[in-house]
Amino acid sequence: MAAPSPTAGELRHAKRIVVKLGSAVVTRGDECGLALGRLASIVEQVAMLQNQGREMMIVTSGAVAFGKQRLRHEILLSQSVRQALHSGQNQLKDMSLPVLEARACAAAGQSGLMALYEAMFTQYSTCTAQILVTNLDFHDDQKRQNLNSTLQELLRMNIVPIINTNDAVVPPPEPNSDLQGVNVISIKDNDSLAARLAVEMKADLLIALSDVEGLYDSPPGTDDAKLIDIFYPGDQQSITYGTKSRVGIGGMEAKVKAALWALQGGTSVVIANGTHPKVTGHVITDIVEGKKLGTFFSEIKPAGPTVEQQTEMARNSGRTLASLLPDQRSEIICHLAELLTEKKDEILAANKMDMDLAVNAGHLSPAMQKRLSLSPAKLNSLAIGLRQIAVAAQDSVGQVLRRTRVAHNLELEQITVPIGVLLVIFEARPDCLPQVSALAIASGNALLLKGGKEAANTNRVLHELTQEALSLHGVKEAVQLVSTREEVEDLCRLDKIIDLIIPRGSSQLVKDIQRAAKGIPVLGHSEGICHVYVDAEASIDKVIKIVRDSKCDYPAACNAMETLLIHRDILRTPLFDQIIDMLRTERVKIHAGPRFASYLTFSPSEAKSLRTEYGDLECCMEVVDTMQDAVDHIHKYGSSHTDVIITENEETAEQFLHQLDSACVFWNASSRFADGYRFGLGAEVGISTARIHARGPVGLEGLLTTKWVLRGDGHTAADFSEHGTMKYLHENLPVGQPLAGQRDSN
Amino acid sequence: MAAPSPTAGELRHAKRIVVKLGSAVVTRGDECGLALGRLASIVEQVAMLQNQGREMMIVTSGAVAFGKQRLRHEILLSQSVRQALHSGQNQLKDMSLPVLEARACAAAGQSGLMALYEAMFTQYSTCTAQILVTNLDFHDDQKRQNLNSTLQELLRMNIVPIINTNDAVVPPPEPNSDLQGVNVISIKDNDSLAARLAVEMKADLLIALSDVEGLYDSPPGTDDAKLIDIFYPGDQQSITYGTKSRVGIGGMEAKVKAALWALQGGTSVVIANGTHPKVTGHVITDIVEGKKLGTFFSEIKPAGPTVEQQTEMARNSGRTLASLLPDQRSEIICHLAELLTEKKDEILAANKMDMDLAVNAGHLSPAMQKRLSLSPAKLNSLAIGLRQIAVAAQDSVGQVLRRTRVAHNLELEQITVPIGVLLVIFEARPDCLPQVSALAIASGNALLLKGGKEAANTNRVLHELTQEALSLHGVKEAVQLVSTREEVEDLCRLDKIIDLIIPRGSSQLVKDIQRAAKGIPVLGHSEGICHVYVDAEASIDKVIKIVRDSKCDYPAACNAMETLLIHRDILRTPLFDQIIDMLRTERVKIHAGPRFASYLTFSPSEAKSLRTEYGDLECCMEVVDTMQDAVDHIHKYGSSHTDVIITENEETAEQFLHQLDSACVFWNASSRFADGYRFGLGAEVGISTARIHARGPVGLEGLLTTKWVLRGDGHTAADFSEHGTMKYLHENLPVGQPLAGQRDSN
C-alpha cells in the first residue's frame, strides 16, 4: 500500500520530516523547567532544514513542564512574594508548593511553550503554527481529513506545524487499544502520535528523540548489550528480552511498536538520544545526512554485513592468520602476487570503469588520473613488491626478542605478535590495496580497508583476489573491504574494536583522521617540514647536489626540503650565489625568513610562517649564526621529520646529529633518503613522527607488538618471598633457540 | 582605595559577578538573529550561580540583532505577505529589505530581548530586571548614586539585573575620552560599560565573553603567538604589537584597557571566548571554578613559573640531560640515592608535617597512612632501588639498534633516544617521586611531576634533593614539580608540549587520565581482569598453589586473578572440592558465572558481570568445556593483562600460550609474576595493556624512542635513479661498534 521507506543513504533526500521531541529532551532533569539550550539547538536545526526546502513538523512534549514552572511562579508571587524575596536568597527554592495537577499545568504551559517556539523560530525567519490533537481526531474520518488538509496547507505556506496532544482535554489512555492495523492507532503518547501523523502526512522520515541511545539487542548494561544500528522488521526475534526490563529501558517497547507501525506505513524512523550535550547541536542534521546515530528502522536489509560484523569477522579470521606458520603467510602473499598477473584483464577492466566514471563526472585531473589508473606495468611492479613482502614475512611474527631464566624451571620469553585489527584508509590509489593487504598478512594482522570511492570497482576486484589468496589457508575473512558509504568519521569511533589506524594519503587526510580518531592510535605524520642546514664549512658541490635533490627530486613528498637554513658567513659568497642560481634554474620560488630579509636590499616576498609545508617548488630561506642556532630553529619550527646538515667539519656534524631531536637526522645526504625502501627496511608501512611506538620510516615491525610468555612448574610469587624457597636468577638466555617445547628437565 | 582583586584560585569565592556578553556571543554569525542555544546555556549557568547565593549581573548586547530580525519580519508581513508565502519556499529569504537603522532596531529589539531573557530565567525560578544606561548616567553623581542603589536593591531581592546601553538615545561616542582615571570612564561600548559597572558595584569578578580566546603575547596567527593565561598589569610591555593589527584582533586593546581599569578598581577580570560550541555550556561556571580559560587579569603575580614555563625549562634542560654521557646520568642518580640517606631527617620531618596535616584533616585511613608515611627503612630501600636504576642507565640512551650500509660511504644507524617530556601523575605516595625521577634521568627524559596534595611537603623536599642531584651536571631544571593547584585536566590538555603521560596510582586515576588526555599517549592500563584456567589435566598441587597465590598474595594488585575458569570435567572431583576449600579457608568470596551457577544446586551469588575487577578477596568462577572455550572467554571478557593456564599437557599449554592475545600468558605459574622486577627488567615504569609501544611490564626501554642517523658524502636520491651512478647495498653491519667518528675512508 505505502511506498517503501528510504534506506539510510537516501535519508538526505527526505523531504517531509517529523521530529518528535520526548519530554526528556525538552525538559531538564529535575522535570520542572525546559532544557532551553537543547530546545534552541533543535529549533536551529529544524529551521535550517526547513530553509533547505524540506517540510518539517515537530511533535513536542514540554507543556506540562513549562506550565509547572509558570504556575509555581504565579503561586509564589501571590503568596506575598515581596516578603519572601526580602528574607533570604534561597527562599524561593525552599518554599513548599501545592502539588500541581498535570492537566492544569499542560493548559497553563501550552501557550507559553508555543510563544517560546515562536520566538525562537522567528530568529531564523521561520513561521510556526500550533496544532493540538486528541485521540478522537484520528478515529473520526472527517476530523482526520480536516487535520490533514490544515497541515498540508501550513506546509505549503512554509510554516512549521508544532503538534502536541491536547493534554487539557484528552481522555485517559485505553490500555487495550494497540498499534496493530494500518488505519487504527491509538494516541497513547507522543511516540504513537508522531508515528500516526508521519504516516497520515506521508512523511519520509520520523526522528524520535528521547534519552535512550536507541534499540539494544539485550537489556542495556549487561555484558553483551550492543546498540542496533539498523533494525529490520524481520529481525525482531533477535532481541533478547531481559528478565527484569523488557527491551531495556521502560517505554522502549512502545517506541519500537510505534516505529514499526510508521515503517509499515512507508515512513523511515530513527530513534536516537537527543540529550547528549556534545551531539545535541547536530543530532537532527546528522541523522538527515545519513550518519550513524541511534537505531535506524528500515525495510530494506542491505546485502553485506555491518562494519562491526566485518571487524568481528576480520578479528576472528586474523587470529587464525596469526597462528599460521610464516611460510604459510608468505604463500598467501605470493599467491596474491600471481593473481595480480593472472587476473590482470579483470583488474584493468574494473579500473577502466572507474576511470570512465571519473571522466564522466568531470573531475579527473592529471594528478588524479595518474593515481587512479592501473597498467600492466604497474601491476607487474606491484607483484614484485608483494614478493619482497613475502620474504620479509618470514621474520616477523613469533620472533623471540628476549629470553630470561627467571628461576630454576621458570623461563620467560618476549615474542613478537600482531597488533590486532588495523584500519587502513587510503585515497584514490587502488594499488594501495594489495600492498597494504600484503603488509597486514605478513605481520599476521586483521585488516579493514577503506578506499576512495573513485576506485570502488578496482578495489572490489583487488579485494576479491586478496580474499582468494587468503582462502589458500582458510583465512579469507582476515582482510575486509569496508563499503564506500561508511564515513571515515564513523570508523574512527570504533575504538573498542580497532587497534591501529594507518592513513595513506594527503596530509589533510592524516590530519582529519588524527582529529577524528579519539582513543585509537594513528600511525603516520601529518607534516613534513624538513630542513637543510648549510654550514659555514660546507663543500660547494655537496650543497648544490643535496639542496637540489632535497627540494626538486619530488617536491610534493613529505621528505622534501621546506626550509633552507644558511650560515651567516655564507651570505654574499660565491656559494650563496650558486645556491640562488641553482634554485632559480630549477624554478624554485623563494620565501625569505625575517632575518634573511633583513640582510638583503631587495628580498623575495617574506615567508608567512616559518612552519609552512609548501609541498611544491617553493621553499623558505633563513639565516642562522651558528650550527646551534640552526638546531634551535629546527626544534622551534620543525616537525621532527627529517633534517640535514651539510658540512665538512665532522665535529660540527656529529653535534648536529646528536642534538637534533628529529626522527631522521642526516649528514651530507639528501632529505629524500628518509624512506623505508631506501633505508633497506623492505616494505614500508609509512613514516611516523610520533614519539612512541615506531618512529621515522616504519617497516613491518611497526605492525607488531610483543607478548610475554612465562613457562613455570607451579611457581608462585610467595616462593620468592623472604621466607620462600626460591631465588630469582634473571639470566639472559640466547634468543636463537626454537620457540617452544624445550624445557630444562632437571 | 579598592581592595585587591582575588587570585585565580580564589575565584570560586567570588560573590558578586558581572557577566558581559559581547555581540559575537549573543548573535549568530550572520548578525541578524540571536544565538539562542548559547544564550540559553549562559542563562542556565548564570541562574545556577545565582542559586548558589552569588549576585549575578549581566551586561548584554543583542538588542540590535533581535530588533533587526523583528523589524524584518514585520516589514515582510506588511508587504502583502500572503502572496509571498504562497509563491515559493525561499521567498522570505530572498526578498530585498530596506536597510534598517541600528538605533531603530535597538529600540524595537530591546523589549523582545528582555522578554526572552525573562522567559529563559523563569525556567530556573530566577527573576530579572531591565536596566538601560547611557554615558551620562555615570558622569552625573546623582544619577550614578541612583543607579547604584537600584542595582543594590535588585541584588538584595535576588533579582538578576540585565544591563544594556540605551542605544536608542545614547549620544555618539566621544573619541578622545579615555578609560584612565578612577572615577571617569566613558561608556563607548559594553566592555567599558561592564568595567564601569563592575567597579561601581564593587564586583569581585568580571567575565567578558566575546569571540576571541583572550590576550595573546603577539598578533594571533603568527608563528610564536601564545595565549596569555594570567596577565599582570606590570607585564604590559611583554605584548608585541604587530605591524598590521594592534594586540591581535581589533577591539582587543579596548578590552584590555577596560580590564585593566576594572582591575585597578578592585575587580578581577577574565576575557574568554564564549562562542566555542563545546565549551559554551560551562564557560562561566568553569571560570568561576578557577579553570584555565582565556586570559585572567590579576594584580598578584604568583611566585613560581607557569606550568608552560616549567615544561619549557624541563624540555631545554632535558636536552642537555640527554646529551650527557651515560656515566654522568648514573652519577646523578647515585647522588640522589646518597641524598636520600644524608638528608633523611629533613625528609622525615617534612613527611611528619604531611602526616600531621592529614590526621588533623581527619582523613587518614590505615591504607593511606601506609602509602603516605616514610621511614628510614623505606628511604634505604628506595636508595637501593635508585642504585639499580643507575646501573640500568648505562645501557639506555644512545644504544645502536641497527646499522646498515645503504651504499658506499652512506651509513645508517638507528639509535635509542629519550621520548622528550614525560608527565608523571601520582597519588599520595611520596616514594614515587625519587623513583620516577631516577627513571626519567636514566632515560634522558625531561619530567613533570604532579603529586597528590596530601604529600605536598614531602614532595617538595624530595624534589629539591632531585634538583640538587641534577645540578651535579648542570641540568637542575630537567625535573619539575608542578604546583598542587594545577588541575590534572589542565595538564592533560598540554598536548603540544608533553609527549607521554604516565599515571601511577589507582585504576580510577588511570581511567580519568585516559579520558582527559586527548592527543597525548598514556602509558599504563586501567584494568587488570586476569584469568587462571584450570585444565582437565592439571596437577592438584600446582592448582592449589597457583590459584591461591594469584588471588591471595596481594588481592588489590592489577596482576591478581579476578576470574577462575575451570574445565567442566573437574566439577564434582576431589580437585574441585579442594579448590573450593582453599578459597573458603582464605576467605575468598566467590561469584558464580552463569554456566557455573547452572551446574550447582545451591550456587553462590551470581556475578554481576564477567568483566569485574574485584581487587579484593573476591573472584568470579566460571565453567568452560575446553581449553579453546577458555581462550574465547578470555578474549571476550578479559583486559589483555595476564592470563594463566594450569595443565600437565604440554600441547594444550602451548596452544593456550600461542592463541591467547594478552600482554602476558603464563603456563603453570602465578599471575603475580607479571611485574617488571620479577621479569628481570630492573626498573619498572608500569604495566601497559596498550597494543602499540611497550606492552606488559615496561622497563626503561618504554621511556625511549629511536632516531635514524644517516651519514653520507653528498649522496642524493637522484644518484640511485635509473640513470644514476649508485646502487643500494643495504648490508647489515654489526651494531657493536662505537657510535660515531669512524667512516670508511676509501
Interface residues (C-beta under 8 A of the other chain):
Chain A: R28 G33 L34 L36 G37 L39 A40 S41 V43 E44 N51 G53 Q69 R70 R72 H73 L85 H86 Q89 N90 L92 K93 G112 A115 L116 A119 M120 T122 Q123 Y124 S125 R156 M157 N158 I159 T222 D223 P277 K278 G281 R319 S323 T404 V406 L410 L412 Q414 V417 I419 G420 D499 L500 K518 P521 L523 S539 D541 K542 K545 I546 R548 D549 S550 D553 Y554 S609 L610 R611 Y637 E650 A653 E654 L657 H658 Q659 D661 S662 A663 C664 V665 F666 W667 N668 A669 S670 R672 F673 A674 R678 F679 G680 A690 R691 I692 H693 R695 G696 P697 T705 T706 K707 W708 V709 L710 R711 G712 D713 G714 H715 T716 A717 A718 F720 Y728 H730 A740 G741
Chain B: R28 G33 L34 L36 G37 L39 A40 S41 V43 E44 N51 G53 Q69 R70 R72 H73 L85 H86 Q89 N90 Q91 L92 K93 G112 A115 L116 A119 M120 T122 Q123 Y124 S125 R156 M157 N158 I159 T222 D223 P277 K278 G281 R319 S323 T404 V406 L410 L412 Q414 V417 I419 G420 D499 L500 K518 P521 L523 S539 D541 K542 K545 I546 R548 D549 S550 D553 Y554 S609 L610 R611 Y637 E650 A653 E654 L657 H658 Q659 D661 S662 A663 C664 V665 F666 W667 N668 A669 S670 R672 F673 A674 R678 F679 G680 A690 R691 I692 H693 R695 G696 P697 T705 T706 K707 W708 V709 L710 R711 G712 D713 G714 H715 T716 A717 A718 F720 Y728 H730 A740 G741
